[in-house]
Amino acid sequence: MKKLDIKLSKLESVVISTILGIFIFVLLSLAARFFQFSFFVPVSLSILFALFSLKNEFHRFSIKWIFKRNLNHSQLILGLIILIGVVTQGWIHFTSAIQNQDGITFLDQPFRDAAFHLSFVGEFKNHFPPQHPLFAGSSFKNYHFLSDFLLAGINSTLPIPLMDLYFRILPIYVSLFYGLAVYIVSSKLTNKLWIRNIAVFLSYFAGPFSYLIPLVREGTWDANSFMLNQPFDFSFNTQSTFSLIIFLCGVFLILEYDKRKNKSLAFLAGIIFAISFTFKSYVSILGISALFITAVYMLIVKRETLFTKVFLVSILIFSASYLAIIDNIKSGLNFAPGWTLKKMVEDPDRLYLPNLTLREQHYLSKKNFARIAQINLEEVVVYTLGNLGIRTIGFIYLLLLLKKLFSLNSSMVFIIVSSFAGLLYPIVFNQGASPYDITQFGVYPLILVSIFSAIALGRLFKLLGILKRPFVFWILIITIITLSIPANIKTFLDRLRYKHFLVSQNEIGVLNFLNTQTPKDSVVLLYPSGINGYYAYVPAFAQRRVFISVPLVNLPYKERREEVLDFFQQYTLDRQREFINKNSISYVYMTENDLSSLGAKVNKMPIQLIIKTNHASLYKTI
């Protein structure tokens, strides 16, 4: 940052340099692993680089500096908001991976997703280039994997158990930096500390207007009733929350460019958005789309070419990233205008307004296109306002900025385009084989309108003289808070009722044997039972590739599952040996339920018992 003449405040430096450091570490790690070096090489290089770069800077860092700080009320309130945000977002992870006398318990729903990531971390620790750990023999493609690759690097070099890293340390770190990233972006837009604090609060806790649904229909509702993921929901997946920090850092750099006119800042933002495709593709697609429109705007309106150059550099890096990890576009953007809106009004677990669907079908039969257009417009309005909730204030503020369309600076163009595009993508597209994933685009504009809702409130309160009337000011602030949080309170309470998934102590012993006593390139065959078809817990714990586990998009899961069922139930001994040799199967892992289902067939298979407990058995193929 010093070489690029980027001068930031201490807090801004902490956030931005940390993200840049992560990017550099991951790129160094990719290069090292490509040449079959361990993760210790990029760690050593990073430490040496840091020592060399900061050799004259250590005198500036002191524990005494922290305790000499005199915090004002606004900073204390900010700390409290972030603390509550970290606890409420991270609780779903803190209460997983709990060891007791029976084994290790996890919250059921989040563990299903976490098991994927833990399996990927194990694969990156053991192999490069990787195969798919849940579908052995297949290349690891069509997935934004660098967050898991980063975890693999940390877990390979620091003496921190993977479960603690994933379920304790990472959620705290990511949630904390999310709040700080919102704060530094807000600091570029206002110097009022209370406005920044409101922005951070709304970014953590503001939710949709789902709690108003009972006014129009009976039945249940939740934070996703209007389809889009909410920032609070993203805490379900820590890697997703990390993508919000990356996005905010890109926005910050563009805002900082407009302030300092340092071209390095704009190029750095473009590079971040381009590389982020391998961390979370939505950040990259949204950021590059906004860069393109910003480049066109600046070229036509301002006659400036900088953002054209930034976009060209970004699209080249993006294209390289895309080609490196994508070989199947089944889950790519699929043009499906109105699909999300129809699901919103048709699905019983969403908004569910069947009368609106019936009206549209009636007008379609009559070919009354004016009425159909009216209904579609109603759906768009409900979708937009429903998802925004109290943050509609910020959305309106951004709309009003369009009145000054030809005098906007590059950062405002980027922010407006990002906000509108993030809401528009789910209306126009779905994601083919995983159509509902398109709703993840919406979380990024929701953060931006959270920040601009706080900015708009500051402008409005100043205009109406409310800042001079403390009682009215606090009444309005409490009202806004009250209207913003009900949906996410329900989300938190619903999570309290999640069931637990237990991996028994005896089964952990077998899985640990696989992890520590078997070759790293071993392939484990699992019986395709219901539990193995729902949780990828065996590769998560054993950190070994499995031939098949849970259903996967873009891979022939059904065909392989049928083949595995035939192996266990139909194949002759010779066919089983042929199957084992063909697919390089090293071990067969079965629970007691699996053994009960197979009965005497197990004794006729070309496998030899290695370890057996009253919950699971491990066999070696022969």
C-alpha positions as CSV (number, residue, x, y, z in Angstrom):
1,M,0.0,0.0,0.0
2,K,2.9,2.3,0.7
3,K,4.4,1.5,-2.7
4,L,1.1,2.5,-4.3
5,D,0.9,5.7,-2.2
6,I,-2.3,4.5,-0.6
7,K,-2.7,6.4,2.7
8,L,-5.5,5.4,4.9
9,S,-6.6,5.8,8.6
10,K,-5.5,3.1,11.0
11,L,-8.9,1.4,11.0
12,E,-9.2,1.5,7.2
13,S,-5.6,0.1,6.9
14,V,-6.5,-2.8,9.2
15,V,-9.5,-3.8,7.1
16,I,-8.1,-3.2,3.6
17,S,-4.6,-4.5,4.2
18,T,-6.0,-7.6,5.8
19,I,-8.1,-8.4,2.8
20,L,-5.2,-7.6,0.4
21,G,-3.0,-9.8,2.6
22,I,-5.4,-12.7,2.3
23,F,-5.5,-12.3,-1.5
24,I,-1.7,-12.2,-1.7
25,F,-1.4,-15.2,0.6
26,V,-3.9,-17.2,-1.4
27,L,-2.1,-16.4,-4.7
28,L,1.2,-17.4,-3.2
29,S,-0.3,-20.6,-1.9
30,L,-1.8,-21.5,-5.3
31,A,1.6,-21.0,-6.9
32,A,3.3,-23.1,-4.1
33,R,0.8,-25.9,-4.3
34,F,1.0,-25.9,-8.1
35,F,4.7,-26.8,-7.8
36,Q,3.8,-29.4,-5.0
37,F,5.3,-27.3,-2.2
38,S,3.6,-27.3,1.2
39,F,1.6,-24.4,2.6
40,F,4.6,-23.6,4.8
41,V,6.4,-22.0,1.8
42,P,3.8,-19.2,1.3
43,V,3.5,-18.7,5.0
44,S,7.3,-18.3,5.3
45,L,7.4,-15.9,2.4
46,S,4.5,-13.9,3.8
47,I,6.3,-13.6,7.2
48,L,9.6,-12.6,5.6
49,F,7.8,-10.1,3.4
50,A,6.0,-8.6,6.4
51,L,9.2,-8.4,8.5
52,F,11.1,-6.7,5.6
53,S,8.3,-4.3,4.8
54,L,7.6,-3.3,8.4
55,K,11.1,-3.2,9.7
56,N,10.8,0.5,10.4
57,E,7.2,0.4,11.5
58,F,7.2,-1.7,14.6
59,H,7.6,1.2,16.9
60,R,4.1,2.4,15.9
61,F,2.4,-0.7,17.3
62,S,2.0,-0.9,21.0
63,I,-0.4,-2.5,23.4
64,K,-0.2,0.7,25.5
65,W,-1.6,2.6,22.5
66,I,-4.8,0.5,22.8
67,F,-5.3,1.2,26.5
68,K,-4.5,4.9,26.1
69,R,-7.4,5.3,23.8
70,N,-10.2,7.5,25.2
71,L,-13.3,6.1,23.6
72,N,-16.3,8.4,23.1
73,H,-19.9,7.3,23.4
74,S,-20.3,6.7,19.7
75,Q,-17.2,4.4,19.6
76,L,-18.6,2.5,22.6
77,I,-22.0,2.1,20.9
78,L,-20.2,0.9,17.8
79,G,-18.3,-1.7,19.8
80,L,-21.6,-2.8,21.4
81,I,-23.3,-3.1,18.0
82,I,-20.5,-5.2,16.6
83,L,-20.3,-7.4,19.7
84,I,-24.0,-8.2,19.5
85,G,-23.6,-8.7,15.7
86,V,-20.7,-11.1,16.2
87,V,-22.6,-13.1,18.9
88,T,-25.9,-13.3,17.1
89,Q,-24.4,-14.1,13.7
90,G,-21.8,-16.6,15.1
91,W,-24.1,-18.4,17.6
92,I,-25.3,-20.8,14.9
93,H,-21.6,-21.9,14.6
94,F,-20.5,-21.6,18.2
95,T,-23.1,-24.2,19.2
96,S,-21.8,-26.7,16.7
97,A,-18.9,-29.1,17.0
98,I,-19.5,-29.5,20.8
99,Q,-17.7,-32.4,22.3
100,N,-19.5,-34.4,25.0
101,Q,-19.4,-38.0,26.3
102,D,-21.6,-39.2,23.5
103,G,-19.6,-37.7,20.7
104,I,-19.6,-34.4,18.8
105,T,-22.9,-32.6,18.2
106,F,-23.7,-30.1,15.4
107,L,-26.7,-28.0,14.6
108,D,-28.4,-30.1,11.9
109,Q,-29.0,-27.6,9.0
110,P,-25.8,-25.6,9.1
111,F,-23.7,-28.7,9.5
112,R,-24.9,-30.1,6.2
113,D,-23.4,-27.0,4.5
114,A,-20.3,-27.0,6.8
115,A,-19.5,-30.6,6.0
116,F,-19.1,-29.7,2.4
117,H,-16.6,-27.0,3.2
118,L,-14.7,-29.2,5.8
119,S,-14.4,-31.9,3.1
120,F,-13.0,-29.4,0.6
121,V,-10.5,-28.1,3.2
122,G,-9.3,-31.7,3.7
123,E,-8.9,-32.1,0.0
124,F,-6.9,-28.9,-0.4
125,K,-4.6,-29.9,2.5
126,N,-3.9,-33.3,1.0
127,H,-3.9,-32.8,-2.8
128,F,-3.2,-30.2,-5.5
129,P,-4.5,-30.1,-8.1
130,P,-7.6,-31.3,-6.3
131,Q,-10.3,-33.8,-7.2
132,H,-13.8,-33.5,-5.9
133,P,-13.7,-35.0,-2.4
134,L,-17.3,-36.1,-2.5
135,F,-17.1,-37.6,-6.0
136,A,-13.7,-39.2,-6.3
137,G,-12.1,-39.3,-9.7
138,S,-13.8,-36.1,-10.9
139,S,-11.9,-32.8,-11.2
140,F,-12.8,-30.1,-8.7
141,K,-14.5,-27.6,-11.0
142,N,-17.5,-25.2,-11.1
143,Y,-17.1,-24.0,-7.5
144,H,-15.7,-20.8,-6.0
145,F,-13.2,-22.6,-3.7
146,L,-10.6,-20.0,-2.5
147,S,-12.2,-19.5,0.9
148,D,-11.8,-23.2,1.6
149,F,-8.3,-23.1,0.1
150,L,-7.5,-20.3,2.5
151,L,-8.7,-22.3,5.5
152,A,-6.6,-25.3,4.3
153,G,-3.6,-23.1,4.3
154,I,-4.3,-21.8,7.8
155,N,-5.1,-25.3,9.2
156,S,-2.0,-26.8,7.6
157,T,0.4,-24.3,9.2
158,L,-1.1,-23.3,12.6
159,P,-1.7,-25.7,15.5
160,I,-5.5,-25.0,15.6
161,P,-7.9,-27.9,15.3
162,L,-10.0,-27.6,12.1
163,M,-13.3,-27.7,14.0
164,D,-12.3,-24.8,16.3
165,L,-11.0,-22.9,13.3
166,Y,-14.2,-23.4,11.3
167,F,-16.8,-23.1,14.1
168,R,-15.2,-20.7,16.5
169,I,-12.4,-18.5,15.2
170,L,-13.5,-18.0,11.6
171,P,-17.1,-16.8,12.5
172,I,-15.8,-14.3,15.0
173,Y,-13.2,-12.9,12.6
174,V,-15.5,-12.7,9.6
175,S,-18.4,-11.1,11.5
176,L,-16.1,-8.6,13.2
177,F,-14.5,-7.5,9.9
178,Y,-17.9,-7.3,8.3
179,G,-19.0,-4.7,10.8
180,L,-15.7,-2.8,10.4
181,A,-15.9,-2.9,6.6
182,V,-19.4,-1.4,6.7
183,Y,-18.1,1.3,9.1
184,I,-15.2,2.3,6.9
185,V,-17.4,2.5,3.8
186,S,-19.8,4.7,5.8
187,S,-16.9,6.9,6.9
188,K,-16.3,7.8,3.2
189,L,-19.9,9.1,3.0
190,T,-20.4,10.9,6.3
191,N,-18.3,12.3,9.1
192,K,-21.2,11.9,11.6
193,L,-20.4,9.0,14.0
194,W,-24.0,8.3,14.8
195,I,-24.9,7.9,11.1
196,R,-22.0,5.4,10.7
197,N,-23.3,3.5,13.8
198,I,-26.9,3.3,12.3
199,A,-25.4,2.1,9.0
200,V,-23.5,-0.7,10.9
201,F,-26.6,-1.6,12.9
202,L,-28.8,-1.8,9.8
203,S,-26.2,-3.9,7.9
204,Y,-26.1,-6.4,10.7
205,F,-29.8,-6.6,11.8
206,A,-32.2,-5.0,9.3
207,G,-34.5,-7.4,7.6
208,P,-37.4,-7.5,5.2
209,F,-41.1,-6.6,5.8
210,S,-41.9,-10.3,6.1
211,Y,-43.5,-9.7,9.5
212,L,-46.3,-7.8,7.7
213,I,-47.4,-10.9,5.7
214,P,-50.0,-12.0,8.4
215,L,-51.9,-8.8,7.5
216,V,-52.6,-10.2,4.0
217,R,-52.8,-13.9,4.5
218,E,-52.7,-16.6,7.1
219,G,-49.8,-19.0,7.7
220,T,-46.1,-18.9,8.4
221,W,-43.5,-16.5,7.2
222,D,-39.7,-16.0,7.5
223,A,-36.9,-13.7,6.4
224,N,-36.8,-15.3,2.9
225,S,-40.5,-15.0,2.1
226,F,-39.7,-12.4,-0.5
227,M,-37.0,-14.7,-1.9
228,L,-33.7,-12.8,-1.3
229,N,-31.1,-13.8,1.1
230,Q,-30.6,-11.3,3.9
231,P,-27.2,-10.3,5.4
232,F,-28.2,-11.8,8.7
233,D,-29.1,-15.1,6.9
234,F,-25.6,-15.2,5.3
235,S,-24.1,-15.9,8.6
236,F,-25.4,-19.4,8.0
237,N,-22.3,-19.8,5.8
238,T,-19.2,-18.0,7.0
239,Q,-17.6,-18.1,3.5
240,S,-20.6,-16.2,2.2
241,T,-20.2,-13.5,4.9
242,F,-16.6,-13.2,4.0
243,S,-17.7,-12.4,0.4
244,L,-19.6,-9.4,1.8
245,I,-16.3,-8.0,3.3
246,I,-14.6,-8.4,-0.1
247,F,-17.4,-6.6,-1.8
248,L,-17.4,-3.7,0.7
249,C,-13.6,-3.4,0.4
250,G,-14.0,-3.0,-3.4
251,V,-16.7,-0.3,-2.8
252,F,-14.4,1.4,-0.3
253,L,-11.5,1.6,-2.7
254,I,-13.7,3.2,-5.4
255,L,-15.0,5.7,-2.9
256,E,-11.4,6.4,-1.8
257,Y,-10.4,6.9,-5.5
258,D,-13.0,9.6,-5.9
259,K,-11.5,11.4,-2.8
260,R,-7.8,11.1,-3.7
261,K,-7.8,10.5,-7.5
262,N,-5.1,7.8,-7.0
263,K,-5.5,5.6,-10.0
264,S,-4.0,2.6,-8.1
265,L,-7.1,2.6,-5.9
266,A,-9.4,2.1,-8.9
267,F,-7.2,-0.6,-10.4
268,L,-7.0,-2.4,-7.0
269,A,-10.8,-2.4,-6.7
270,G,-11.1,-3.9,-10.2
271,I,-8.5,-6.6,-9.4
272,I,-10.4,-7.5,-6.2
273,F,-13.7,-7.8,-8.0
274,A,-12.0,-10.0,-10.7
275,I,-10.2,-12.4,-8.4
276,S,-13.2,-12.6,-6.1
277,F,-14.8,-14.9,-8.7
278,T,-12.8,-17.7,-7.1
279,F,-14.0,-16.7,-3.6
280,K,-17.7,-16.0,-4.4
281,S,-18.8,-15.7,-8.0
282,Y,-21.7,-13.3,-7.2
283,V,-19.3,-10.6,-5.9
284,S,-17.3,-10.8,-9.1
285,I,-20.3,-10.8,-11.5
286,L,-22.0,-7.9,-9.7
287,G,-18.8,-5.9,-9.3
288,I,-17.6,-6.3,-12.9
289,S,-21.1,-5.5,-14.2
290,A,-21.1,-2.3,-12.2
291,L,-17.5,-1.5,-13.4
292,F,-18.7,-1.9,-17.0
293,I,-21.6,0.5,-16.6
294,T,-19.4,2.9,-14.7
295,A,-16.8,2.8,-17.4
296,V,-19.4,3.6,-20.1
297,Y,-20.8,6.4,-18.0
298,M,-17.4,8.0,-17.3
299,L,-16.4,7.7,-21.0
300,I,-19.6,9.2,-22.4
301,V,-20.5,11.8,-19.7
302,K,-17.1,12.7,-18.3
303,R,-14.8,11.8,-21.2
304,E,-12.6,9.9,-18.8
305,T,-11.0,6.6,-19.8
306,L,-9.6,5.4,-16.5
307,F,-12.5,3.1,-15.7
308,T,-12.5,1.7,-19.2
309,K,-8.9,0.6,-18.5
310,V,-9.9,-0.7,-15.1
311,F,-12.7,-2.7,-16.6
312,L,-10.5,-4.2,-19.3
313,V,-7.9,-5.3,-16.8
314,S,-10.6,-6.7,-14.6
315,I,-12.3,-8.6,-17.4
316,L,-9.0,-10.2,-18.4
317,I,-8.4,-11.5,-14.9
318,F,-12.0,-12.5,-14.5
319,S,-11.8,-14.5,-17.7
320,A,-8.7,-16.3,-16.6
321,S,-10.4,-17.1,-13.2
322,Y,-13.5,-18.3,-15.0
323,L,-11.7,-20.6,-17.4
324,A,-9.6,-22.0,-14.5
325,I,-12.5,-23.3,-12.5
326,I,-15.5,-23.6,-14.8
327,D,-16.1,-26.3,-17.4
328,N,-19.9,-26.7,-17.1
329,I,-22.4,-23.9,-17.2
330,K,-25.5,-25.8,-16.0
331,S,-25.6,-23.7,-12.9
332,G,-24.7,-20.4,-14.7
333,L,-27.0,-17.5,-15.3
334,N,-30.1,-18.8,-17.1
335,F,-32.3,-16.2,-18.7
336,A,-35.7,-16.7,-17.0
337,P,-37.5,-13.4,-16.6
338,G,-40.0,-13.4,-13.8
339,W,-39.1,-16.9,-12.5
340,T,-38.2,-15.6,-9.0
341,L,-41.3,-13.5,-8.9
342,K,-43.5,-16.4,-9.8
343,K,-41.9,-18.6,-7.1
344,M,-42.4,-15.8,-4.6
345,V,-46.2,-15.8,-5.1
346,E,-46.6,-19.5,-5.8
347,D,-44.5,-21.3,-3.2
348,P,-46.3,-22.1,0.0
349,D,-43.1,-21.5,2.0
350,R,-42.6,-18.1,0.5
351,L,-44.9,-15.1,0.2
352,Y,-47.6,-17.4,-1.3
353,L,-50.4,-15.3,-2.8
354,P,-52.4,-17.9,-4.9
355,N,-55.1,-15.4,-5.8
356,L,-52.5,-13.3,-7.6
357,T,-51.4,-16.4,-9.6
358,L,-55.0,-17.3,-10.4
359,R,-55.6,-13.7,-11.7
360,E,-52.6,-13.9,-13.9
361,Q,-53.6,-17.3,-15.3
362,H,-57.1,-15.8,-16.0
363,Y,-55.7,-12.8,-17.9
364,L,-53.3,-15.1,-19.8
365,S,-56.3,-17.2,-21.0
366,K,-58.0,-13.9,-22.1
367,K,-54.8,-12.6,-23.6
368,N,-55.3,-9.4,-21.6
369,F,-51.6,-8.3,-21.7
370,A,-52.3,-5.0,-20.0
371,R,-53.5,-6.7,-16.9
372,I,-50.7,-9.2,-17.0
373,A,-48.2,-6.3,-17.1
374,Q,-50.0,-4.7,-14.2
375,I,-49.7,-7.9,-12.1
376,N,-46.0,-8.3,-13.0
377,L,-45.4,-4.7,-11.9
378,E,-47.2,-5.4,-8.7
379,E,-45.0,-8.4,-8.1
380,V,-41.8,-6.3,-8.7
381,V,-43.0,-3.7,-6.3
382,V,-43.8,-6.3,-3.6
383,Y,-40.5,-8.1,-4.2
384,T,-38.5,-4.8,-3.9
385,L,-40.2,-3.2,-1.0
386,G,-40.7,-6.5,0.8
387,N,-37.0,-7.4,0.7
388,L,-35.8,-3.9,1.5
389,G,-38.0,-3.4,4.5
390,I,-37.1,-0.2,6.4
391,R,-34.1,0.1,4.0
392,T,-36.5,1.4,1.4
393,I,-35.4,4.8,2.8
394,G,-31.9,4.2,1.3
395,F,-33.3,2.8,-1.9
396,I,-35.4,6.0,-2.4
397,Y,-32.4,8.1,-1.6
398,L,-30.4,6.4,-4.4
399,L,-33.3,6.8,-6.8
400,L,-33.3,10.6,-6.0
401,L,-29.6,10.8,-6.8
402,L,-30.5,9.9,-10.4
403,K,-32.0,13.4,-10.8
404,K,-28.3,14.5,-10.9
405,L,-27.5,11.8,-13.4
406,F,-25.0,13.8,-15.4
407,S,-23.1,15.1,-12.4
408,L,-22.5,11.9,-10.5
409,N,-19.0,10.8,-9.7
410,S,-17.7,7.3,-10.5
411,S,-18.3,5.9,-7.0
412,M,-21.9,6.9,-6.9
413,V,-22.5,5.4,-10.4
414,F,-20.9,2.2,-9.2
415,I,-23.0,2.0,-6.0
416,I,-26.3,2.8,-7.8
417,V,-25.6,0.3,-10.5
418,S,-24.6,-2.4,-8.0
419,S,-27.7,-1.7,-5.9
420,F,-30.1,-1.9,-8.9
421,A,-28.3,-4.8,-10.6
422,G,-28.2,-6.9,-7.5
423,L,-32.0,-6.6,-7.1
424,L,-32.6,-7.0,-10.9
425,Y,-30.5,-10.2,-11.5
426,P,-32.8,-12.5,-9.6
427,I,-35.8,-11.1,-11.5
428,V,-34.3,-11.7,-14.9
429,F,-32.3,-14.9,-14.3
430,N,-32.1,-18.1,-12.4
431,Q,-29.3,-20.6,-12.0
432,G,-30.3,-23.5,-14.1
433,A,-29.6,-26.7,-12.1
434,S,-29.6,-24.7,-8.8
435,P,-32.2,-22.0,-9.7
436,Y,-32.8,-20.6,-6.2
437,D,-29.1,-19.7,-5.8
438,I,-29.7,-16.6,-7.9
439,T,-31.3,-15.0,-4.8
440,Q,-27.8,-14.6,-3.3
441,F,-27.2,-11.7,-5.6
442,G,-29.6,-9.6,-3.5
443,V,-27.6,-9.6,-0.3
444,Y,-25.0,-7.1,-1.7
445,P,-27.4,-4.3,-2.6
446,L,-29.2,-4.8,0.8
447,I,-25.9,-3.8,2.5
448,L,-25.5,-0.7,0.3
449,V,-29.1,0.4,0.9
450,S,-28.6,-0.2,4.6
451,I,-25.7,2.3,4.5
452,F,-27.6,4.8,2.5
453,S,-30.6,4.5,4.7
454,A,-28.5,5.8,7.5
455,I,-27.2,8.6,5.2
456,A,-30.7,9.5,4.2
457,L,-31.9,9.6,7.8
458,G,-29.0,11.9,8.6
459,R,-30.0,14.3,5.8
460,L,-33.7,14.1,6.7
461,F,-33.2,14.7,10.4
462,K,-31.0,17.7,9.7
463,L,-33.5,19.1,7.2
464,L,-36.4,18.8,9.7
465,G,-34.4,20.1,12.7
466,I,-34.8,16.8,14.6
467,L,-31.1,16.8,15.7
468,K,-31.9,19.7,17.9
469,R,-34.7,17.8,19.7
470,P,-33.1,14.8,21.4
471,F,-36.4,13.3,22.6
472,V,-37.9,13.2,19.1
473,F,-34.5,12.0,17.7
474,W,-34.4,9.0,20.0
475,I,-38.1,8.1,19.5
476,L,-37.5,8.0,15.8
477,I,-34.3,6.0,16.1
478,I,-36.0,3.4,18.3
479,T,-38.9,3.3,15.9
480,I,-36.6,2.6,13.0
481,I,-34.8,-0.1,14.9
482,T,-38.1,-1.7,15.9
483,L,-39.4,-1.8,12.4
484,S,-36.1,-3.2,11.0
485,I,-35.4,-6.2,13.2
486,P,-38.6,-8.5,13.6
487,A,-37.8,-10.8,10.7
488,N,-34.2,-11.4,11.8
489,I,-35.3,-11.9,15.4
490,K,-37.6,-14.7,14.1
491,T,-34.7,-16.1,12.1
492,F,-32.6,-16.2,15.3
493,L,-35.4,-17.9,17.3
494,D,-36.0,-20.4,14.6
495,R,-32.4,-21.4,14.7
496,L,-32.7,-22.1,18.5
497,R,-35.1,-24.9,17.5
498,Y,-32.8,-26.5,15.0
499,K,-32.2,-30.2,15.6
500,H,-28.8,-31.6,16.5
501,F,-26.8,-34.1,14.5
502,L,-24.5,-36.4,16.6
503,V,-21.4,-38.1,15.4
504,S,-20.9,-40.8,18.1
505,Q,-17.7,-41.2,20.0
506,N,-17.2,-44.7,18.6
507,E,-17.7,-43.5,15.0
508,I,-15.3,-40.7,15.5
509,G,-12.7,-43.2,16.5
510,V,-13.1,-45.0,13.1
511,L,-13.1,-41.7,11.2
512,N,-9.9,-40.6,13.0
513,F,-8.3,-43.9,12.0
514,L,-9.1,-43.1,8.4
515,N,-7.7,-39.6,8.9
516,T,-4.4,-40.5,10.5
517,Q,-3.7,-44.1,9.6
518,T,-4.5,-44.4,5.9
519,P,-2.7,-43.0,2.8
520,K,-3.9,-39.5,1.8
521,D,-4.9,-40.6,-1.7
522,S,-7.2,-43.3,-0.4
523,V,-10.8,-43.5,-1.9
524,V,-13.5,-44.6,0.5
525,L,-16.7,-46.3,-0.6
526,L,-19.8,-45.5,1.4
527,Y,-23.1,-47.3,1.3
528,P,-25.6,-44.8,-0.3
529,S,-27.8,-44.6,2.7
530,G,-30.1,-41.7,3.7
531,I,-27.6,-40.3,6.1
532,N,-24.7,-40.4,3.6
533,G,-27.0,-38.9,1.0
534,Y,-27.7,-36.0,3.3
535,Y,-24.5,-35.3,5.2
536,A,-21.0,-35.4,3.9
537,Y,-19.8,-36.0,7.5
538,V,-17.4,-39.0,6.6
539,P,-15.1,-37.0,4.2
540,A,-15.4,-34.0,6.6
541,F,-14.0,-36.0,9.5
542,A,-11.8,-38.5,7.7
543,Q,-10.5,-35.9,5.2
544,R,-10.4,-38.6,2.5
545,R,-12.1,-38.7,-0.8
546,V,-15.3,-40.7,-1.0
547,F,-16.6,-42.3,-4.1
548,I,-20.1,-40.9,-3.6
549,S,-21.9,-39.0,-0.8
550,V,-24.4,-36.3,-1.2
551,P,-26.1,-35.2,-4.5
552,L,-24.0,-32.8,-6.5
553,V,-24.9,-30.4,-9.3
554,N,-23.1,-30.8,-12.7
555,L,-22.0,-34.4,-11.8
556,P,-23.7,-37.7,-12.7
557,Y,-24.8,-38.4,-9.2
558,K,-27.8,-40.6,-10.0
559,E,-25.9,-42.9,-12.3
560,R,-23.0,-43.3,-9.8
561,R,-25.5,-44.0,-7.0
562,E,-27.2,-46.7,-9.0
563,E,-23.8,-48.3,-9.8
564,V,-22.9,-48.3,-6.1
565,L,-26.2,-49.8,-5.1
566,D,-25.6,-52.6,-7.7
567,F,-22.1,-53.1,-6.2
568,F,-23.5,-53.7,-2.7
569,Q,-26.7,-55.6,-3.7
570,Q,-26.3,-57.2,-7.2
571,Y,-22.8,-57.6,-8.4
572,T,-21.0,-60.9,-8.3
573,L,-17.6,-61.2,-6.6
574,D,-15.8,-60.8,-9.9
575,R,-17.8,-57.7,-10.8
576,Q,-17.2,-56.2,-7.4
577,R,-13.4,-56.7,-7.8
578,E,-13.6,-55.1,-11.2
579,F,-15.5,-52.1,-9.8
580,I,-13.0,-51.7,-7.0
581,N,-10.0,-51.8,-9.3
582,K,-11.6,-49.6,-11.9
583,N,-12.4,-46.8,-9.4
584,S,-9.3,-47.2,-7.2
585,I,-11.4,-48.0,-4.1
586,S,-9.2,-48.4,-1.0
587,Y,-11.6,-48.7,1.9
588,V,-15.3,-49.4,2.5
589,Y,-16.9,-47.6,5.4
590,M,-20.3,-48.7,6.8
591,T,-22.4,-47.9,9.8
592,E,-24.2,-50.5,11.8
593,N,-27.4,-49.6,10.0
594,D,-25.7,-50.2,6.7
595,L,-24.5,-53.6,7.8
596,S,-28.0,-54.5,9.0
597,S,-29.4,-53.5,5.6
598,L,-26.9,-55.7,3.8
599,G,-26.9,-58.7,6.1
600,A,-24.9,-61.7,5.0
601,K,-23.9,-60.0,1.7
602,V,-21.1,-58.2,3.5
603,N,-19.3,-61.5,4.1
604,K,-19.2,-62.3,0.4
605,M,-17.5,-59.0,-0.6
606,P,-13.8,-58.7,-1.5
607,I,-13.2,-56.6,1.7
608,Q,-11.3,-57.3,5.0
609,L,-12.4,-55.9,8.3
610,I,-9.8,-53.5,9.9
611,I,-11.6,-51.8,12.7
612,K,-15.1,-52.3,14.2
613,T,-17.1,-50.5,16.8
614,N,-20.8,-50.7,17.8
615,H,-21.5,-47.8,15.5
616,A,-19.3,-48.2,12.4
617,S,-16.9,-50.6,10.6
618,L,-14.0,-49.9,8.3
619,Y,-12.9,-52.5,5.7
620,K,-9.9,-52.6,3.4
621,T,-10.5,-53.8,-0.2
622,I,-8.7,-57.0,-1.2
